[in-house]
Amino acid sequence: MSEHNHPDMPDDYSPEGLAQIHPLAKPFLFLGKEKVKRGFIWFPVVGLIIVSAMGFFFPPKHPAPWDFGFSWAVIGFVAYTIVVLSAEPLFKMLARDETYYGEGEAPKLVNKGDHYE
Amino acid sequence: MSDLLNMFTLGNFNPGFIIILAGILCALIPTHQIRKALVLLAPIAGGVLIAQQFTSAEIIGGIWQVGPLKLTTLRIDSLSMIWGYIFCLAGVHNAIFGFHERCKITDSSALIYMGAAIAAVFAGDLITLFVFWELTAISSVLLIWKGGEGSFQAGIRYLAYHVTSGVLLLAGAVIYGMSKGGDYSFGFIGLDAPGAWLIMLGMGIKVGFPFLHNWIQDSYPKASITGTVILSVFTTKLALYALARGFPGTELLIYVGAVMTCFPVFFAVIENDLRKVLAYSLNNQLGFMVCGIGIGSQLAMNGVAGQVVAHVIFKSLLFMSMGAVMHRVGTAKASELGGLFRSMPITAIFCLIGAGSIAAFPLLAGFVTKSMIITSAIDHAAYGGGTAMWVVVMMLLFASAGVMEHSGIKVPHFTFFAHDGGHRVKEAPWNMLVAMGLAAALCIFIALPFKGFGYGTLYSLLPYDVEYKPYTTDHVVFQLQLLFAAMFAFAFLKRRGVYPDERKAEILDFDWTHRKLGTDVSHWFGAMWTRLSANIDNVKASAFGFSGKRLSRIFSPAGAFSAASPSGLAALLTSVMLALAMLIIFITGQ
């Protein structure tokens, strides 16, 4: 077991763990590491800095009244944040038990060994 | 009769008919392989037939005179052609994706459903449109019911929505046709025409207007794995075509579309079932296209047609990837998935391509189509649209970031990355991988930055000449700003622990009004009626019992009148009754 695996699963890099991993996925196992997940933020940060700077040199050809060098970056961040922050109050307001409508789960899939039907 | 025979000659044959016939034939074929070959070949034959028939700007054929009605069963022009082609292409994808499934009903209903959608797209009049409009509903409900026991009620609700939609369409068509002296031909209608509101409402149900949208999120996630992929293609896109044909440039649609883009974003973020998330995402994407139809300029209509093509491809791809996950893991619930890139890396890559396409990343499908709609909205606002139109533009940008949240990040993240769900399964079956691979390749191909190839191929199919260039530096830069900012917000909020965990729940939407409130109210009325009936029965019983007893006491053999009474009393009673009778006759003057 490791910090990035399911408690019932062997470590990705152990022989038992590796035996259960798809061969094509083995070079990308680093994606499951907590450090990599936390470090992912630097990818959009760097990208954002570059394209925001470029926005001043390549202004939009069809500008809206609010447009400036990195206006779409601001819109993207604010819009995304609003959506995510609205999740908790909305969940409290709208979430009910899964059996609320009393219709049962669908589709009910049957385990056929290596797949479900 | 000669009209009817004429309809079935090659030049007059609606390509949808061939697929419907294949579907009927499919129901009779017991051999799996032959049936699957038919499911694959029928849409190819349909596509070839469209190419054979579409030799000039507008082909009209298959005229059938039924009494006073003149039906035009074939009309191919630059608008219907693109819908016809993409439906045939989707049919091929679906056939490959569902190759493993040994189900006669799925094969047959999928073909009839697809054929009906194609036949409706090529319908030249409103009555023919109505017939195939209803056939899409009736044939597709079987795909939902194949989802199992729990999907039965969802299927019934689906039918109720779609039959209502058809009835409204027919009612509107009759009013509209009568006002035109019996001409039912399907062209521009506009909201001022008699019956137009009914027609638009009928189309609005099928396209998922706000408050009429719930059938999508209710039924699609409850269908079978293959069924959901098939369903995601045809019904809503057929309705979009009908709106694009009948109501281009209708201002109301701009605002309806803008609302459609935004509200699903808030539901998608809290939904646990990823197929339901994709169903909300479908609603959101349809909003962009409805908005484009409302704007109605050549750029906007090209954007709508292009987005339909791109959307069918990338949305199928996303539904297919979730279907593949369900096939192996048995669930599409975000709370039970995670870490699947270890077991299903190829599916993960295809899903990421679909997610990137819907989020409109440069070099992927949505980038070259959605931007046409947003640019046309900005142009419309800048040239006389006013403040309201700028609000619409802002809503479209907001929704673009929202798409990045639910389809661009949430679906692939919670399925293939996030916490390890502990599933070590096989990669998707070969047929699913081929279907997803084809869709992923198309997502890349139609966005390749070459005018004579790549996006140029897609643009050459659009209804109007295209001057729009998607790969300008400012467009790439500003689109990347939006997407990188959304990714940064995701990573930042996740690190801060603000991003919500996925939790099992039933999320209430507007369908609560009929699924819960409506049901409870009808149960209440039912209970009240039962109690009222019981009370009325009691009152009746006691009233009849009382008077019966009284009468019995007087007139029965043991009653007062049968008792031996003095002749004087009998004479008195007779006199009183005679006097009463005379009094009544005197008063009434008889």
Contacts between the chains, C-beta under 8 A, distances in Angstrom:
chain1	res1	chain2	res2	distance
A	4	B	420	6.6
A	5	B	339	7.9
A	5	B	420	5.1
A	5	B	422	8.0
A	6	B	339	6.9
A	6	B	419	7.6
A	6	B	420	4.2
A	6	B	421	6.3
A	6	B	422	3.2
A	7	B	422	7.6
A	8	B	422	5.2
A	9	B	420	6.3
A	9	B	422	5.1
A	9	B	424	7.0
A	12	B	342	7.0
A	20	B	342	7.6
A	20	B	343	7.6
A	20	B	424	4.1
A	21	B	342	5.0
A	21	B	343	7.4
A	21	B	424	7.8
A	22	B	342	6.6
A	22	B	343	5.5
A	22	B	344	7.0
A	22	B	345	5.3
A	22	B	427	5.9
A	24	B	345	4.5
A	24	B	346	6.6
A	25	B	341	5.9
A	25	B	342	5.0
A	25	B	343	7.2
A	25	B	345	4.1
A	28	B	341	6.6
A	28	B	345	6.8
A	29	B	342	7.2
A	31	B	341	6.4
A	31	B	417	6.6
A	32	B	339	6.4
A	32	B	341	7.7
A	32	B	342	7.1
A	32	B	417	7.7
A	32	B	420	6.7
A	37	B	417	7.7
A	38	B	495	6.6
A	40	B	491	5.5
A	41	B	488	6.9
A	41	B	491	3.8
A	41	B	492	6.4
A	41	B	495	6.4
A	43	B	487	7.3
A	44	B	484	4.7
A	44	B	485	7.5
A	44	B	487	3.8
A	44	B	488	3.9
A	44	B	491	6.2
A	45	B	488	6.0
A	47	B	480	6.7
A	47	B	484	4.2
A	47	B	487	7.7
A	48	B	481	7.1
A	48	B	484	4.2
A	48	B	485	5.9
A	48	B	488	5.5
A	51	B	477	5.2
A	51	B	478	7.9
A	51	B	480	4.4
A	51	B	481	4.9
A	51	B	484	6.1
A	52	B	481	6.1
A	54	B	473	7.7
A	54	B	477	4.7
A	55	B	477	5.6
A	55	B	478	6.5
A	55	B	481	6.2
A	58	B	473	4.5
A	58	B	474	4.5
A	58	B	477	5.2
A	59	B	474	6.4
A	60	B	474	4.9
A	60	B	475	7.8
A	60	B	478	5.6
A	61	B	472	6.6
A	61	B	474	5.6
A	61	B	475	7.9
A	62	B	375	5.3
A	62	B	378	4.5
A	62	B	379	6.3
A	62	B	382	7.3
A	63	B	378	7.8
A	64	B	378	5.9
A	64	B	381	7.3
A	64	B	390	6.6
A	64	B	393	5.7
A	64	B	394	7.8
A	65	B	390	6.6
A	66	B	394	8.0
A	70	B	481	6.0
A	71	B	478	7.8
A	71	B	481	7.8
A	72	B	397	7.1
A	72	B	478	4.5
A	72	B	479	7.4
A	72	B	481	4.1
A	72	B	482	4.5
A	72	B	485	7.4
A	73	B	481	4.0
A	73	B	482	7.1
A	73	B	484	7.0
A	73	B	485	4.2
A	74	B	485	7.2
A	75	B	394	7.8
A	75	B	397	5.1
A	75	B	398	7.2
A	75	B	401	6.7
A	75	B	482	6.5
A	75	B	485	7.6
A	76	B	400	8.0
A	76	B	401	4.7
A	76	B	404	7.5
A	76	B	481	6.4
A	76	B	482	4.0
A	76	B	483	6.8
A	76	B	484	7.4
A	76	B	485	3.2
A	76	B	486	4.6
A	76	B	489	7.2
A	77	B	485	4.2
A	77	B	486	7.2
A	77	B	488	6.6
A	77	B	489	4.9
A	79	B	397	7.1
A	79	B	398	4.5
A	79	B	400	8.0
A	79	B	401	3.7
A	79	B	402	6.5
A	79	B	486	7.5
A	80	B	401	5.0
A	80	B	402	7.7
A	80	B	404	6.9
A	80	B	405	5.8
A	80	B	485	7.1
A	80	B	486	4.4
A	80	B	489	3.8
A	80	B	490	6.7
A	80	B	493	8.0
A	81	B	489	5.3
A	81	B	493	6.8
A	82	B	398	7.9
A	83	B	265	5.6
A	83	B	266	6.7
A	83	B	269	5.4
A	83	B	401	7.4
A	83	B	402	5.5
A	83	B	405	5.3
A	84	B	269	6.6
A	84	B	405	7.0
A	84	B	489	7.1
A	84	B	490	7.7
A	84	B	493	5.2
A	84	B	498	6.6
A	84	B	499	5.9
A	84	B	500	7.2
A	85	B	498	7.0
A	86	B	266	5.8
A	86	B	269	7.2
A	87	B	269	4.8
A	87	B	270	5.2
A	87	B	500	4.3
A	88	B	500	6.1
A	90	B	266	6.0
A	90	B	269	7.6
A	90	B	270	5.4
A	91	B	270	4.8
A	91	B	500	6.8
A	91	B	503	7.3
A	91	B	505	7.2
A	91	B	507	7.9
A	94	B	270	6.9
A	94	B	507	5.1
A	94	B	508	4.6
A	94	B	509	7.7
A	95	B	270	6.9
A	95	B	503	7.2
A	95	B	505	3.8
A	95	B	506	7.2
A	95	B	507	5.9
A	95	B	508	7.7
A	96	B	505	6.4
A	96	B	506	4.8
A	96	B	507	7.9
A	96	B	508	6.2
A	97	B	505	7.2
A	97	B	506	6.6
A	98	B	504	5.5
A	98	B	505	6.5
A	98	B	506	5.3
A	99	B	506	7.7
A	100	B	506	4.4
A	100	B	508	7.8
A	100	B	516	7.7
A	101	B	506	6.5
A	101	B	515	5.6
A	101	B	516	6.9
A	103	B	150	5.7
A	103	B	153	5.4
A	103	B	154	7.5
A	104	B	149	6.7
A	104	B	150	4.1
A	105	B	150	5.5
A	106	B	147	4.9
A	106	B	148	5.5
A	106	B	149	7.2
A	106	B	150	3.0
A	106	B	151	4.1
A	106	B	154	6.8
A	106	B	221	7.9
A	106	B	222	4.0
A	107	B	147	3.9
A	107	B	148	4.7
A	107	B	150	7.1
A	107	B	151	6.3
A	107	B	222	6.4
A	107	B	223	7.2
A	107	B	224	6.0
A	107	B	225	7.3
A	108	B	148	4.6
A	108	B	149	6.5
A	108	B	150	6.0
A	109	B	326	6.8
A	109	B	330	4.8
A	109	B	331	7.7
A	111	B	330	6.4
A	114	B	328	7.5
A	114	B	425	7.3
A	114	B	426	5.4
A	115	B	327	5.2
A	115	B	328	5.7
A	115	B	426	7.6
A	115	B	429	7.6
A	116	B	326	6.7
A	116	B	327	6.2
A	116	B	328	7.2
A	116	B	329	7.3
A	116	B	330	3.8
A	117	B	327	8.0
